[in-house]
Amino acid sequence: MSSLAVTLTKHSGLGNDFLVLEVPAEQVADWPTNARTLCNRTTGIGADGLLLLSKVDDTNLTMRLYNSDGSLAEMSGNGIRCLAQAAYMLYGHTGNVDYMVATDAGPRRVEVQPLDATTINASVDMGLIGSLDEPANWNSLGTNPDRPVAHISVGNPHSVVGVEDVRIVPLKELGEKVPHVNLEIIEPGPESNAITMRVHERGAGITQACGTGACASAWAAVQWGLVPAKVSEVIVHMDGGDVRVKVNAPQTGHVTLIGPAEHVSTHKVEIVL
């Protein structure tokens, strides 16, 4: 078994953290094993996922995401902001920059605004929101039929459930029953234009924040009337912090995710080829 010495960076999107490694698009390696090894919080660096960054040209990039369990994910709202920050640092960009990022969920435009030496703010057109069929084993959750539920695609699968108090729901237990979907629980407020959300992510478990989950939850909240119909931007409170989600922006049926990404550290590691 051969290996390769590389340098990667660690970034955090509101506590939802990722390792970003720049590699040529054609680079072959055992990425599932590398993700499990590097993301392990006991024996590795520790992260929710491994992002592979490839450069097409100065502002056109590709992103591939492996969850901490080694599984491949189509998209991550926090991850794509972290990837954009890594590119911004690697390629010596200054001022505001727009990237077009090819992902397994389709192209995503990311507008980067630097805040300081270690933090950016990024606005991401997350694409068209879609509906999904009820995921397998959903009935095992025992959801009250009167409780609002939505199965939503943001390029990856989400199931959003409205609850009275997100703090008392046994989220880990429920999320493990539907491990093939991202499970969000939401409650309204505390502000009139806001919701509070917790998430159990496919391939990572409970995380501090989820960008695509925030988008799915904001969309559901508007449909259910948890925020006033006139609200075009929903604040989503998560354990790791807040993001803003613009609904029907930049065009009808799309959502735009706005939030920070922070550079945490830089590491030299060996990857398995």
Disulfide bonds with the S-S distance in Angstrom:
none
